[in-house]
Amino acid sequence: MPRTACLTALIIISLFTSSVAADEAAKARAVKLEQALTLDERISMVNGTWPVPWVPRTPDNPQPAEAIPAAGYVPGVPRLNIPALFETDASLGVTNPSDVRPGDIATALPSGLAIAATFNPKLAYDGGAMIASEARAKGFNVLLTGGVNLTRDPRNGRNFEYFGEDPWLAGIMGAESIRGAQSQKIIATIKHFAVNDSETNRDWSNSVIGEAAMRESDLLAFQIAIERGQPLSVMCGYNLVNGDYACGNDHLLNTVLKGDWGYKGFVMSDWGSVKATDFAIKGLDQQSAKELDGAFWFGEPLKKAVEDGTVPASRLSDMVQRILYAQIASGIFDSPPQKTDIDYAKNAEVSRAAAEEGIVLLKNDGDILPLAKTTQTILVIGDYVEKGVLSGGGSSNVTGDSGTPGLPQPGLPMSAEGQFAQYVKEQYHASSPLTAIRARAPQARVLFDNGRSLHDAVRKAKTADLVIIFGNQWMTESLDAPDMYLPRGQDALITAVTAANPKTVVVLQTGGPVAMPWIDQVPAVVSAWYSGAKGGEAIADVLFGEVNPSGHLPMTFPRDIAQTPRPAVLDGFDLPAKVQFDVTYHEGADVGYRWFAKTGAVPLFPFGHGLSYTTFGYSDLKVKGGSTLSVSFKVTNTGKIAGKDAPQVYLTDAAGKKLLRLIGFDKIDLKPGEQRTVSLTADARLLAHYDAAKPGWVIGGGNYGVAVGHSATDLVVTGSAHIRAQRLKP
């Protein structure tokens, strides 16, 4: 072995040994600390409060004096210097619900789907690190982040928070987001464990899915993200899974998470998802926001259960040790957060970089894009585009800078009833696409219409050289969409405007896929998702070619809901509260593009699709077998301008069984004519099927086919190699 290779190997071994030693030291320290606690101190560490003004207080549950008004607070033990947990929602930035901390702003990342659409793990890492740095500067030490639930249905209200429909993509992007966050000495969660794929009556929804199918889809995304990201906390979901609540699911929490996967951190409940004290025995370590549950289950009821032996004292010790381990391993025990100034301008550029790479050019007939800056008259149509870009609602909604001192961000209160309606609003980050478009075409006459009057919009469209129309779909936690159409008559508006002016570009600000009944009449469509703190600038840069689009769809766009596994009204949609119902996942592990491959249906836009202002070619594919597949190929920029490509590698055949699975991807930046070799090795589980009877992963011996392409349906070069039969642990 060459000397440099020997040195590299020694460094890797040294780093691994050091990491293992530090981990063991953290566990030993946690055990020693836990042994010094009283029963009451242990109990205090396993239940938290929601420290906000609208939570009723009682003499036995006062507002904690040191708590930061936010998502959650769990007291520490001052006599042993055990820190309290200061928790904030932070999927896309540090939140400030209902301005509970007056004037406290934060930097908003683009939506999870937008970040996933970058196909660039580094941007996920950078985003996680940025959010965590702001959280620590505000005094928080726990981030409620890292959503990797697979996006099984386009109507799910929380799709925008997640990283798409594929286990490998979601797992990798989720892992990097978590790694970035925890690089800042903070505890990050991964959520919502597991198969929590809809918001409709979510407290009474029972996800029914086979063990093998669950392991090969939703659980695989979590497994990959946990292995690679090492989150120190797992948040369980609201729903039931195969008949048991996720936060009291012995199979998920004890058998899978802590048993098969050897998870060392702690499991916290989602807010209002604990139903009984025996959830502790079933694997839950901490009750969050106890005021939202039917009782303070992990308070006096748990103490009594430990005292009478119903819950073993050893189980309570394990719960506390896991929390202490997370505090020590994260660094918050020895390096607590300190409130400091935040460079919001610098952090906004992190958000902007993700927005620029996450915007997906879906259609560009006649190369109408990029727009010429010499265009004389441009009409921009869209509600609130003069003020900002749309944000998703719920616990991930970030209060950003309004752009005007003393004025809040523009937004509309949610028109709904229910627990969360009071602080959920349709909000716009103050990054105006209209202003940015005008800045990039200073010689043009740029008109504006809010689109609320179809007649006025059509009249103005007839006078313009070109129209840019924004289609908005606001999605939020706790509410699924009833269908795939743009709300408030926008599809009719787009159809009418396009008829009046065929040179119309549609920019979609949506929480996921939408139907496009007007698609054949529109020459160009851009998916901007929810684009974050600098979204307006990013959108304008893509439209005018200052940024070459490089986003690729992390979710299949069906033509309509009839192409999806559940084409009828969502299960539970018309049921009253507290009526349990089943959501049967008959598609199993065939989520998204796998479902389309199985059924033969042709989507509107496939998973992985994304156009560029240049072109890319793939060649010289080499595939090596053995215990897994190693793949290398060349990527060439065959166009005239620089651009970024996201080549995707799919498994197409497994020992004679036809299938379609993403097994790898990369993101590369190439100048015109530049060529680069991409090499990757597949995770062997992506080649396997899960055998619930053994249990474990099984790879059949034989030839395995792969294809490299631009999307799940645009496969360019193919190859194969022999894989030996083998079994892998669960």
C-alpha positions, -999 to +999 in steps of 0.1 A: +000+000+000+014+035-009+026+056+021-002+082+015-028+055+015-014+041+048-015+075+064-051+080+053-061+047+066-044+054+100-062+088+102-096+072+095-089+044+121-078+070+146-108+092+141-131+062+144-114+050+176-116+085+191-153+088+182-161+054+198-141+063+229-159+097+232-193+079+228-185+053+255-173+081+278-206+100+272-226+069+281-206+062+312-210+098+324-247+096+318-250+065+339-231+080+367-251+112+367-284+093+366-274+072+396-271+105+416-307+116+409-336+113+432-369+098+419-385+132+417-356+145+397-358+116+373-395+123+368-389+160+362-366+152+333-391+130+314-420+154+310-420+188+294-442+219+292-453+242+264-442+276+277-465+299+258-491+324+271-521+306+257-515+274+277-536+275+309-515+274+341-524+259+375-506+261+409-490+227+404-480+236+368-468+272+368-450+290+339-413+281+344-394+313+351-364+304+329-383+290+299-380+307+266-415+311+250-414+286+222-422+249+215-411+233+247-392+233+279-379+205+302-363+214+335-328+205+344-313+196+377-293+226+390-276+208+419-259+185+394-255+212+367-278+192+344-291+217+318-327+223+310-339+216+275-350+247+256-368+234+225-378+252+193-395+241+161-369+245+134-376+224+104-370+253+081-358+279+106-362+290+142-399+297+146-417+323+167-454+313+167-478+342+171-449+365+177-447+350+212-412+366+215-421+400+202-400+411+172-378+380+172-370+371+136-351+342+120-338+331+086-362+309+066-348+281+045-368+270+014-391+241+020-379+206+026-390+196-009-370+225-023-339+214-005-344+178-016-349+191-052-313+204-051-301+168-050-271+184-032-265+171+003-241+199+011-269+224+009-289+204+034-259+203+057-253+241+054-290+248+060-291+226+092-259+243+105-273+278+098-306+271+116-288+256+146-264+285+148-293+309+150-311+287+176-280+286+199-277+324+195-313+327+208-307+304+237-321+271+224-304+238+227-329+214+211-341+216+174-374+199+165-362+193+129-353+165+105-386+153+089-380+123+067-415+109+063-420+098+027-444+119+007-469+092-003-498+114-013-497+148-031-525+161-008-505+158+025-504+191+042-469+186+055-452+173+023-434+206+019-415+199+052-402+166+040-375+154+016-396+135-010-408+101-019-376+081-022-360+064+008-324+070-003-329+107-013-349+114+019-325+095+041-294+112+027-308+148+027-323+143+062-291+129+075-271+159+062-295+184+076-292+167+110-254+165+108-253+201+100-275+210+129-256+189+155-222+203+142-233+234+162-235+216+195-272+212+197-296+182+200-315+176+167-345+154+163-356+132+134-394+130+129-422+119+128-415+082+135-431+066+116-454+062+085-469+096+094-479+105+059-511+125+062-527+152+084-563+143+081-576+135+116-540+126+123-547+116+160-571+089+148-554+077+116-541+041+117-514+034+091-518-002+080-488-015+062-469-048+061-436-052+079-415-058+048-431-029+029-426-006+058-389-016+062-383-011+025-399+024+024-406+047+053-385+029+079-355+026+054-355+064+051-354+067+088-327+040+092-304+057+066-309+091+082-303+078+117-272+059+107-256+088+088-270+117+107-269+103+143-297+125+156-298+125+194-336+125+196-364+108+177-398+123+177-427+098+173-458+107+154-495+113+161-508+084+141-513+048+149-492+022+130-508-012+126-531-006+155-508+010+181-501+046+186-466+056+172-456+070+206-466+039+224-457+014+197-435-014+212-426-028+178-415+005+163-397+019+194-383-011+212-379-038+185-370-017+155-354+016+167-337+006+200-333-031+192-325-037+155-309-003+150-293+000+184-304+036+188-288+054+217-306+087+220-340+094+234-376+093+220-397+123+226-434+125+219-450+149+194-471+176+210-503+160+223-496+124+213-493+106+246-523+085+257-511+065+287-483+060+313-475+026+298-461+044+267-429+044+288-427+006+288-434+007+251-404+028+243-413+065+248-387+083+269-401+118+273-436+133+272-435+167+254-459+196+261-478+176+287-506+202+288-518+190+254-524+154+265-552+140+285-531+138+316-495+145+328-488+108+322-451+110+328-455+131+360-472+118+391-488+088+372-454+076+361-439+082+396-466+061+412-462+033+385-425+032+393-431+030+430-456+002+427-435-017+402-459-013+372-431+004+354-397-010+363-373+015+380-347+003+355-369+016+327-371+051+342-333+050+346-329+041+310-352+070+299-331+095+319-298+080+309-308+084+272-316+121+278-284+127+296-264+109+269-279+132+243-271+163+264-235+152+269-228+139+234-243+170+217-221+193+237-249+213+254-240+199+288-205+215+287-211+242+262-245+257+268-259+281+242-251+318+247-273+346+233-253+365+207-259+387+177-269+370+144-257+379+109-290+376+092-277+389+059-250+362+058-275+335+067-299+346+041-273+337+014-274+301+027-311+301+021-307+317-013-282+291-024-306+263-016-335+282-033-314+287-065-305+250-068-340+238-057-360+256-083-371+231-110-376+241-146-404+217-156-411+229-191-394+252-215-409+249-250-391+271-276-365+281-251-387+309-239-366+309-208-343+325-199-361+358-205-345+385-225-339+416-205-348+436-236-384+426-234-405+458-235-436+450-215-439+423-189-470+416-169-465+399-135-497+383-121-500+368-086-514+374-052-489+391-029-459+388-053-454+425-048-447+417-011-430+383-010-428+346-015-453+321+000-444+301+031-459+268+043-479+270+075-478+253+109-450+245+133-424+250+106-435+285+096-407+311+102-411+347+111-386+365+090-376+401+084-404+421+069-380+445+052-397+474+070-386+482+106-415+479+130-438+461+105-446+423+107-443+400+077-473+401+054-497+372+062-533+361+066-546+343+097-557+307+089-595+305+083-602+274+103-611+260+137-590+238+158-561+237+182-534+252+160-555+277+140-548+305+164-511+308+154-511+294+119-512+319+090-507+321+053-475+341+054-451+356+028-414+361+033-404+396+024-385+388-008-407+402-036-405+385-070-420+415-086-393+438-072-366+413-082-380+410-118-380+448-122-344+449-110-333+424-136-352+441-165-347+478-157-354+489-193-388+470-194-422+482-184-431+457-157-468+458-149-485+441-119-519+425-113-529+405-082-550+381-102-581+385-082-601+397-111-599+373-141-613+400-164-587+426-155-558+401-157-569+389-192-573+425-204-537+434-192-523+402-206-534+411-241-512+443-240-480+427-227-452+412-246-448+384-220-467+373-189-453+358-157-481+343-136-477+329-102-498+299-091-500+297-053-510+267-032-507+273+006-503+240+025-500+236+063-496+212+091-529+198+105-548+202+071-546+181+039-556+195+005-590+182-008-575+177-043-546+185-065-559+217-081-547+253-074-571+269-050-592+301-055-598+296-092-562+300-102-563+272-128-591+290-146-571+323-144-540+306-159-561+291-187-577+324-195-545+344-194-527+319-216-554+321-242-550+359-241-512+358-244-495+325-254-461+339-242-469+330-206-446+316-180-461+299-149-442+300-116-456+276-091-453+282-053-467+250-040-463+225-011-460+197-036-473+184-069-504+200-084-525+191-115-520+214-145-551+213-167-535+242-187-501+225-193-505+220-231-511+258-236-482+271-215-447+271-230-428+273-197-434+261-161-411+267-131-416+250-097-403+274-071-418+255-041-417+277-009-384+295-016-375+310+017-358+342+028-344+352-006-369+334-028-379+363-049-343+370-059-337+333-066-368+331-088-359+362-108-323+349-113-336+317-128-361+334-150-335+357-165-307+332-167-284+347-140-287+312-124-290+281-146-317+260-131-305+226-117-334+214-095-348+180-100-382+167-087-380+148-054-417+139-059-435+126-090-461+150-104-491+129-113-514+142-141-543+139-116-552+122-084-566+092-104-530+081-110-522+078-073-527+048-050-556+065-032-576+083-059-607+088-038-613+113-010-586+109+016-594+083+043-610+100+074-616+133+055-653+135+064-651+118+098-656+136+130-628+138+156-621+108+178-632+083+153-604+059+144-600+048+108-575+028+087-553+041+059-543+009+041-510+013+022-518-013-005-490+002-026-466-011+001-430+000-007-440+011-042-441+048-033-441+075-060-421+067-091-421+030-081-459+030-082-459+045-117-434+020-128-455-008-114-488+005-129-474+017-162-491+051-158-473+081-174-470+110-149-471+146-158-435+150-147-415+121-133-394+118-102-359+133-109-371+155-138-355+189-141-345+209-172-315+232-176-304+260-200-276+236-211-275+199-218-257+169-203-247+136-217-237+103-200-212+077-213-187+050-204-208+033-177-189+007-158-206-016-133-188-038-108-205-065-087-197-086-056-215-078-024-230-047-039-229-025-070-201-001-077-209+022-106-188+048-125-197+069-156-188+101-173-209+132-174-203+158-201-218+193-204-228+192-241-242+226-241-230+262-245-231+275-209-220+263-175-245+243-154-251+218-126-264+183-133-278+157-109-272+123-126-293+096-111-285+058-109-314+034-108-316-003-101-337-018-130-333-055-125-326-077-094-317-112-104-344-113-130-370-093-112-378-060-130-381-030-106-371+006-103-351+020-074-329+050-070-295+037-057-274+068-061-271+104-073-246+132-074-245+169-080-218+183-102-209+217-117-195+216-153-183+242-178-193+239-214-175+208-229-162+198-195-164+161-186-161+144-152-163+109-139-189+101-112-183+070-090-206+056-064-213+024-045-249+013-037-261+006-002-267-031-003-302-028+013-313-010-019-306-042-038-324-064-013-359-073-002-368-075+035-377-109+049-399-103+080-398-140+089-360-143+093-359-113+099-334-093+078-325-081+043-321-108+016-301-103-016-306-130-042-276-141-062-276-132-099-273-103-124-284-069-113-291-042-139-286-005-135-293+026-156-281+062-154-305+089-164-319+124-161-350+111-143-369+079-134-383+077-169-354+092-189-327+065-186-297+070-209-271+043-204-274+008-189-252-020-175-252-049-152-230-070-128-233-102-108-241-099-071-236-128-047-264-141-025-263-128+011-283-118+041-280-086+061-291-077+096-325-058+100 
